[in-house]
Amino acid sequence: MGVLSGKTIVLGVSGGIAAYKSAELVRLLVNAGANVRVMMTRNATEFITPLTLQTLSSNPVATDTFSLTQESEIGHIRLADTAEVIVIAPATADVIAKAAVGIADDILTTVLLATRAKVAFAPAMNVHMYEHPTVAENLAKLRTRGAVIIEPGEGALACGYEGKGRLPDPAIVVAEIEKMLSAQDLGGENILVTAGPTQEPIDPVRFVTNRSSGKMGFAIARAAWRRGAAVRIVAGPSALATPYGVERIDTVTASAMLAKTSSSFPWSTALVMAAAVADFRPANPARGKIKKDTRGLRLEMESIAD
Ligand SMILES: Cc1cc2nc3c(=O)[nH]c(=O)nc-3n(C[C@H](O)[C@H](O)[C@H](O)COP(=O)(O)O)c2cc1C
């Protein structure tokens, strides 16, 4: 069972262009087994409809503090109390400022003041807005009070500018929520993980390998990061995406994996060796491609441990 299974996550959506990405975020959270309650600022409803988020979350969406039906059916205090984590994604400069000074003039900001749950903000805005000293000061204030600030990504922004301010991929927001729900019992540890297969060359284009996918090592790395460790993976050729927050060093052969692991070893406080390192390799790999019309091919293998 995943970390999010059965957990109540309150998602606050504010009025930025990235509000459309909240639909994907709700879907990922629901698929991971979370009970998702969405609250939106009035301006957020200009960007994405409550109906979309209500349908995806299978729960009523709160948009109005003073609606008679919403207050009796959802209730701002109930939302604040039932949340195990509240995540504001996207968080506008406006909502960040209100949260920093304690303004509670709509459902989202009122719930933020009324809750004892852990809160995360995923700022998303134009790069000049994000770099404005006021926004930086407000974020620093929220961070000091214990809120998690999910760093925006860099790249082309919807407003036409390039720079920092993109809402991170919804999968990253989910990873941050999972971390908030996990005991940080590996905080301060530096965990080195080896993962995946190795490839041992026969010639420059052919190799001997095994069927390791890297799934085990990558899952260990992901879990260690979630529990607060700094994590580095030394990976053989694996098609898997690098887990969020994890540093990845790619290698190909067993000897390269040994070299990279050895050089990271002094950094580590624990080493988990989940890679499927080859036991044998061709003793004399050819320098050039072995011609296909070579009659039969006899490979001499040597033990790698020797
Ligand atoms: C098309 C459009 C896109 C906007 N995108 C953003 C944005 O990405 N981030 C942001 O902080 N504000 C953005 N704004 C400005 C906010 O909508 C505005 O500050 C609003 O008051 C925020 O209200 P809320 O924080 O209550 O949702 C945008 C406005 C418009 C018209």
The ligand as an SDF file (V2000), in Angstrom:
LIG
                    3D

 31 33  0  0  0  0  0  0  0  0999 V2000
   -4.3460   35.0120  -17.8570 C   0  0  0  0  0  0  0  0  0  0  0  0
   -3.8500   35.2400  -16.4530 C   0  0  0  0  0  0  0  0  0  0  0  0
   -2.8810   34.4210  -15.9620 C   0  0  0  0  0  0  0  0  0  0  0  0
   -2.3870   34.6030  -14.6610 C   0  0  0  0  0  0  0  0  0  0  0  0
   -1.4300   33.7610  -14.2010 N   0  0  0  0  0  0  0  0  0  0  0  0
   -0.9470   33.9440  -12.9630 C   0  0  0  0  0  0  0  0  0  0  0  0
    0.0360   33.0670  -12.4520 C   0  0  0  0  0  0  0  0  0  0  0  0
    0.4820   32.1220  -13.1260 O   0  0  0  0  0  0  0  0  0  0  0  0
    0.5070   33.2760  -11.2010 N   0  0  0  0  0  0  0  0  0  0  0  0
    0.0500   34.2900  -10.4130 C   0  0  0  0  0  0  0  0  0  0  0  0
    0.5370   34.4340   -9.2790 O   0  0  0  0  0  0  0  0  0  0  0  0
   -0.9070   35.1420  -10.8650 N   0  0  0  0  0  0  0  0  0  0  0  0
   -1.4180   34.9860  -12.1040 C   0  0  0  0  0  0  0  0  0  0  0  0
   -2.3770   35.8330  -12.5730 N   0  0  0  0  0  0  0  0  0  0  0  0
   -2.8650   36.9090  -11.7110 C   0  0  0  0  0  0  0  0  0  0  0  0
   -3.8720   36.3840  -10.7210 C   0  0  0  0  0  0  0  0  0  0  0  0
   -4.9680   35.8070  -11.3960 O   0  0  0  0  0  0  0  0  0  0  0  0
   -4.3460   37.5260   -9.8250 C   0  0  0  0  0  0  0  0  0  0  0  0
   -3.2740   37.9800   -9.0190 O   0  0  0  0  0  0  0  0  0  0  0  0
   -5.4960   37.0960   -8.9500 C   0  0  0  0  0  0  0  0  0  0  0  0
   -5.8700   38.1800   -8.1240 O   0  0  0  0  0  0  0  0  0  0  0  0
   -5.1730   35.8920   -8.0850 C   0  0  0  0  0  0  0  0  0  0  0  0
   -6.2960   35.5580   -7.3190 O   0  0  0  0  0  0  0  0  0  0  0  0
   -6.2700   34.3590   -6.2690 P   0  0  0  0  0  0  0  0  0  0  0  0
   -4.9180   34.3540   -5.6570 O   0  0  0  0  0  0  0  0  0  0  0  0
   -7.3430   34.6930   -5.2910 O   0  0  0  0  0  0  0  0  0  0  0  0
   -6.6090   33.1230   -7.0040 O   0  0  0  0  0  0  0  0  0  0  0  0
   -2.8950   35.6590  -13.8550 C   0  0  0  0  0  0  0  0  0  0  0  0
   -3.8880   36.4650  -14.3690 C   0  0  0  0  0  0  0  0  0  0  0  0
   -4.3660   36.2740  -15.6460 C   0  0  0  0  0  0  0  0  0  0  0  0
   -5.4530   37.1730  -16.1780 C   0  0  0  0  0  0  0  0  0  0  0  0
  1  2  1  0
  2  3  1  0
  2 30  2  0
  3  4  2  0
  4  5  1  0
  4 28  1  0
  5  6  2  0
  6  7  1  0
  6 13  1  0
  7  8  2  0
  7  9  1  0
  9 10  1  0
 10 11  2  0
 10 12  1  0
 12 13  2  0
 13 14  1  0
 14 15  1  0
 14 28  1  0
 15 16  1  0
 16 17  1  0
 16 18  1  0
 18 19  1  0
 18 20  1  0
 20 21  1  0
 20 22  1  0
 22 23  1  0
 23 24  1  0
 24 25  2  0
 24 26  1  0
 24 27  1  0
 28 29  2  0
 29 30  1  0
 30 31  1  0
M  END
$$$$
